Amino acid sequence: MWNQIRKSSGKLFFPESADCLSHRNIQVASETVHGEKLAPGWVTCDACVEESKLCKCDHSTQDLKSAVVDEADVENHPDHQANSSFAHSVINMIGMLIGLGQLSTPYALENGGWVSAFLLVGIGVICAYTSHLLGKCLAKNPKSRSYTDIGQHAFGSKGRVLATTFIYLEIFMSLVSYTISLHDNLATVFAGTQLRLPAWASLHKSQLLTMMGVLVALPTLWLRDLSSISFLSSGGILMSIVIFTSVSCTAIFHIVKANHSIPALHLRKIPAISGLYIFSYAGHIVFPDLYKSMKDPSKFTKVSIVSFASVTALYASLAFMGAKLFGPEVSSQITLSMPRHHFITKIALWATVLTPMTKYALEFAPFAIQLEHSLPNSISSRTKTVVRGAVGSFLLLVILALALSVPYFEHVLSLTGSLVSVSICIVFPCAFYIKLSWPQISRPVLTLNVILVAFGFLLGVVGTISSSKLLITSLERARHA
């Protein structure tokens, strides 16, 4: 799951050189997956985008997400200027981390008990440490520019293939979760609306609304203008801010009384909610690009500490606030628990509805760029656009079908965190660092990283088993019903 800064702030965060100022578009790419996973933007020339050629401009930043899968082209680019200050880097990393996970933290805390907040904080600390490890890996090999570069440097082509596979899997599963969120919130927004369906249609109203919402977003997959995609991702960030503010206003203005008690601990539910917590911190696939964009990469560790501390504080406050407000009735998406007829709730619901619709083009961008580059050069630009759009449309329809077949947000999100995000955020960074630093690594550091690999693997296995069982149980209940 990637996050968000408004386009109007682009020049503040990433100053341009004057050389290409007249024909550049500064764009801000948003969240991972897990994110939601949103990041510093890329700079490119419109002419280069249209002709699918390497841009000759003096790049000050690069597309963080396309760099994950398009490292070969990055290596051919001129060295870009690293212009991000400490403050800019903190803002961008926080933007990467805040995403879809914020909707589920109140549900996770209520189900796990207030003691599970220590797990939320602990995972945040571990993920901050593993982001530091990624920075150390990049420092060891300046040619590495992306997460998959680190994987290849550590374990060769197998490391690259493994990292790329998990990255695409996380993106795909995150988009399924976004579509489920779209389904649930659209059904609530139009709860009192009557829709007349054809006699032959076997769809529920919520399914039809979701299909309409996805079809509205479908044309964005045909966009090749990066500034348009950036505009969509910037809207996604704004929606996340609106959601958090709406929940806060519900508590501050006593629209709902925060009088529920939070249980101490539900140990049997910890494996499932651990996936929700892990997904909330997913952003590591774009951290290498943030590292490369910094004026002083030696401060990357401090950036990680400040960013993860801020995000953890936000998640914890939102989790306790939602659990206290709604207690056992809290939904897996906090917006669905808010008073339905209040105008603040309507704002939050629409923000949650619009968020997935801003994500499809951005999340699909890395795959689309790779797809275009894999096509023969003899194919015209228009044909490449048609192929790109057709494949993207097909994948989005597959995601829609899967989301409608498995409409269980908390279970899919937990499965994504346990099956994929835990590897990208904890296991892989520690394994990469151990391999790359083996001759110099001290025994205490080696022990720590081995423990974290084992912890991540254990958390992933038990979380995957638990969330899979819950998902299967929910599917069986729905079938019998």
Stockholm file with secondary structure:
# STOCKHOLM 1.0

chainA/1-481         MWNQIRKSSGKLFFPESADCLSHRNIQVASETVHGEKLAPGWVTCDACVEESKLCKCDHSTQDLKSAVVDEADVENHPDHQANSSFAHSVINMIGMLIGLGQLSTPYALENGGWVSAFLLVGIGVICAYTSHLLGKCLAKNPKSRSYTDIGQHAFGSKGRVLATTFIYLEIFMSLVSYTISLHDNLATVFAGTQLRLPAWASLHKSQLLTMMGVLVALPTLWLRDLSSISFLSSGGILMSIVIFTSVSCTAIFHIVKANHSIPALHLRKIPAISGLYIFSYAGHIVFPDLYKSMKDPSKFTKVSIVSFASVTALYASLAFMGAKLFGPEVSSQITLSMPRHHFITKIALWATVLTPMTKYALEFAPFAIQLEHSLPNSISSRTKTVVRGAVGSFLLLVILALALSVPYFEHVLSLTGSLVSVSICIVFPCAFYIKLSWPQISRPVLTLNVILVAFGFLLGVVGTISSSKLLITSLERARHA
#=GR chainA/1-481 SS CCCCCCGGGHHHHSCCCSTTGGGEEEECCCCCSSSCCCCCCEEEEHHHHHHTCCCCSCCSCCCHHHHHHCHHHHHHSCCCCCCBCHHHHHHHHHHHHCSGGGGTHHHHHHHHCGGGHHHHHHHHHHHHHHHHHHHHHHHHCTTCCSHHHHHHHHHHHHHHHHHHHHHHHHHHHHHHHHHHHHHHHHHHHTTTCCCCCCTTCCCCHHHHHHHHHHHHHGGGGGCCCHHHHHHHHHHHHHHHHHHHHHHHHHHHTTSSCCCCCCCSCCGGGHHHHHHHHHHHTCCGGGHHHHHHHBSCGGGHHHHHHHHHHHHHHHHHHHHHHHHHHHGGGCCSSGGGGSCTTSHHHHHHHHHHHHHHHHHHHHHHHHHHHHHHHHSCTTSCHHHHHHHHHHHHHHHHHHHHHHHHHSCCHHHHHHHHIIIIIHIIIIIHHHHHHHHHTTTTCCHHHHHHHHHHHHHHHHHHHHHHHHHHHHHHHHHHHHHHC
#=GC SS_cons         CCCCCCGGGHHHHSCCCSTTGGGEEEECCCCCSSSCCCCCCEEEEHHHHHHTCCCCSCCSCCCHHHHHHCHHHHHHSCCCCCCBCHHHHHHHHHHHHCSGGGGTHHHHHHHHCGGGHHHHHHHHHHHHHHHHHHHHHHHHCTTCCSHHHHHHHHHHHHHHHHHHHHHHHHHHHHHHHHHHHHHHHHHHHTTTCCCCCCTTCCCCHHHHHHHHHHHHHGGGGGCCCHHHHHHHHHHHHHHHHHHHHHHHHHHHTTSSCCCCCCCSCCGGGHHHHHHHHHHHTCCGGGHHHHHHHBSCGGGHHHHHHHHHHHHHHHHHHHHHHHHHHHGGGCCSSGGGGSCTTSHHHHHHHHHHHHHHHHHHHHHHHHHHHHHHHHSCTTSCHHHHHHHHHHHHHHHHHHHHHHHHHSCCHHHHHHHHIIIIIHIIIIIHHHHHHHHHTTTTCCHHHHHHHHHHHHHHHHHHHHHHHHHHHHHHHHHHHHHHC
//
